[in-house]
Amino acid sequence: MNKVLKIFILCLLFFPATTWGQSHLVPGTAVEEPLKKHHHDRPVNFGIKGGFTSSLFLVSNLTLNGITIDEVQNNYKIGYFGSVFMRINFERHFLQPEISYNINRCNITFEKPAAEDAPLEMASITSEIHSVDIPVIYGYNVIKEGPYSLAVFGGPKFRYIWNKKSEVTFENFDQQGIKERLRPLNLSFTLGVAVTISRIFFDFRYDIGVHNISRKVTYDDGVVEGDPPADEIRFHRRDNVLSFSFGAVSYTHLRAHETLAN
């Protein structure tokens, strides 16, 4: 989480500096007026972006050996993603469908249930989840002046988890061969803020998972087929994802000689 915030702060300092050396038009020249039409004034824009993520698992039910685990510690790990999008502008409003490929990582640790006189042991679950996400967000430009804008946005995000690529590791469990099957189709809700400087933009968003993403946990119980399992594992969780991204929006310049010809 701290790494993501540091990257966000560095970009706040870096991006304004990149515009310092750009040429500016002299007021009253012939090409001043046409160039006031910036990319976010156009009906449709296309763009690409990439960034980093930090996941948080909200565990609603973790049962091990028939005992419910009440305290779980989240250990943040950095993930990453890349996406393409289309933005449809309506004055200060915009609609932005996206498609992205995400790799989200997270680790949780907890005290392993044991007898009262047994030494304390810790167990952990580490996840690396690969998914294809399709957010459809509505945004509003609170500030929209020249090449600069500040927007807030929100909307649903449809998510397909790729089970074959995703990996979940269970450490220091009594059971062997533990495997988790994730629900392939999921729904989240996205909230965020975006800053645009000329063609460059960056955004900071938070995705809220609305339901349990874990479908089933299986393991080798070591008993004869047909007998009930000796132990039981239940793991229900929602994942909330904090992300920071930066990218570029399509932008078409008007040439000076075309303006003068008109």
N, C-alpha and C positions, 0 to 999 in steps of 0.2 A: 504493500500500500504506500509506504514512504517513497519507494522508487518511482511509482507512478506520479505522485505529487511533485517530486523533484523535477521530473521531465516536463510536467505541466508548467512549472514556474520558469524553467529555462526557456521554454518556447515563448512564454509571455515576454521575456526579455529579448529573445532573438528575432522574432518576426517583425516587430516595429523597426528594428535596426536594418533589416533587409530593404525596407522601403526608403531609407534615408538617401541612398545614392541614386534613386530613380529621377529621371528628368521631369520637370514640371512645366506646364504651359504658362506663357506670359499672358496675364489678363488682357483681353481686348483683341487677341489675335484671331485669325479666321478659323483656326481649327479648334478653338476652345469649346464651343458649344456642342458639336457632335460627339466629342470624347467624354462628355458628361454622362453619356448613356453607358453605364457600367454593366458588368456581367449579371449582377442580381436585378437589373432592370429589364433584362430580356425575358421573353415568355418561358423559355426552357433552357436549362443548363445541364451539362453532363460533367461528371467528375470521378476522380479516384481518390482513395485515402487508405492509410494504414495506421496501425497504432498498437498500443499495449493494453492488456487487461489484468485485473486482479479480482479473483472470485471469492465469494463468501458463501459457505453452505449453511443454510438454516435447517438444522436437523430436528424434525418433529417426532421421530420415533427411531431410536437405536436400541435394539434388544440383543443381548449376547448371553448365551447359555440360560435363557429364560429370565435374565435380570435386565431391567431398563436402565440405560445410562442417562443420567440427568445432566451432567456437565461435560461439555465438549469444547475443546479449544481449536479455533481456526488458525492455521498458519498460512499466510498469503504467499502465493507463488506467481511470478510474472508469466502471462500468456501473451499471445499476439494475434493479429488478424489483418486481413486486407479486404477491400470492398470496392465496388463500383456503384454509382447511383445516378438518378435523374431527378432534377429539381424543377418543379412547375411553379412559376411565380405569379402571384396575384397582388400587385402593389406591395404592401408590407407582409402579406401572407405567402406561404409556400407549402406545397405538398411534395414529399421526398421519399419515393420508394428506393430501397437499396437491396443488394445481395452481397453477402460477405462469407468468407471462410474463416472460421475461428478455431483457435486452440486455447482452451481455458484450463488452467491448472490450479489445484488447491489440495491442501493436506489438513486432516483433522486428527487430533490425538485425544486420548481419554484414559482414565484409570481402568485397567482390566479387572473385572469382577473376580474376587478370590476369597478364600476363607479368612476369618478374622486374624488368625495367627500367621498367615502367609505374607511374604514380603510384597511390597507394592511393585506392580509392573504396569508399564504403559503399552497401549496398543495404538495403532494408527491406520488410517485409510488415506491413500494418495490417489488422486484422480487426474487424468489428462483426457479431456473431452474434446473430440473433434466434431464440429457441427457446421452446417450451412444455415445461415440466418437470413430472414427476409423481413426487415422492419419497414413499416409504412408510417412515416411520421408527418405530423402537421406542425408547422413552425410559424412564428411571428417575429418580425424584425423590430425590436424595441428601438434600436438605433439603425438608421439607414441614410448615411450621408456620404455622397461621392463613392470612393472605393472602400469605405469602411461600413461594417454592419455588426450589430450584436443581436443575436436571435435566441429565443427560448423555444423549445419544442418538446413534443411527446407523442406517443402512439404505440400501437401493438407491434410485437415482434414474433413472427412465426419461425420456429426453429426445428431443424431436422438433425438429430444426433446420429452420427455415423458410428454404430457399435463396433464394426470391424476394425476401425482405426483407433477408437477410444480404448483407454487402458485404466483399470482400477486395481490397485494393489492393496491387499490386506496384510498387515505386518503384526506378528506376535499374537496370532489367533490360535486357539486350540484346534480348530478345524483345518483340514487340508484341501487344497484345490478349490479355494473359494473364488467364485465368479459372480459378477453383478451384471444383470441385463438392464440396460437403460431404456426408458420409453423413447421411441424414435421421434415422435411428434410432440412438440411442447409449445407453450405460449408464455410470453413475457410481456411486460410493459416497460417502455423506455421513456426516461425523462432526461433532459440535458440542456446545455447552453453552448452556443457556437459563436466564434469571433472570426470575421472575414477581413482580410487586408489585401486589397486588389484581387489577384487570382488565388492567393494562398488563404487557407482557413484552417482552424483547429477547433475541435469540440471536446467537451467533457460530459460524459453521460453515465447514467446509472440504470441498469436493467434489473427489473424486479420479476423474479419467477413467480408464477401464480399457482403452480401445483407441483406435486411430487414427481421428480424425474426418474426415480428408481422403480423399475418394474418387478424385479425378483432377484434374490441372492441365493445361489446354489453352492453346494460344497460336497466333498466326499465324506460321508458319515462313517464309513468303515464297518457297516453292519451288512447282514445278508439282505439281498433284495426282497422287498415286501415288508420288512420290519420298519417301525417308525424311526425317524432320526433321533440320535442320542441328544443332540443339542439343537438350538434354533437361533438363526440370525435374521433380524429385521432391520432394514436400513431405509428410512423414508427421509427425503431431503428435497429442498428447493435451493436453487443456486441464484444468488444475486451477483451481478457482475458490474464492477466499476471500470470504465475504460476511458482512455485518452487517445485521440487520433489527430493526425494532420494530413492535409491533402491539397489538391488543386482543382479548380473549377474551370470548365471551358470558357474561353474569352476571345472574341474576335475584334481586332483593332480596325478602325477606319483609317485609311491612308490619307495623308495630308493633301496629295495632289488630286484625289477623288473628291475631297471636300471643296477644294478651290474650284474644281471644274463645275460643281453644282452652283 
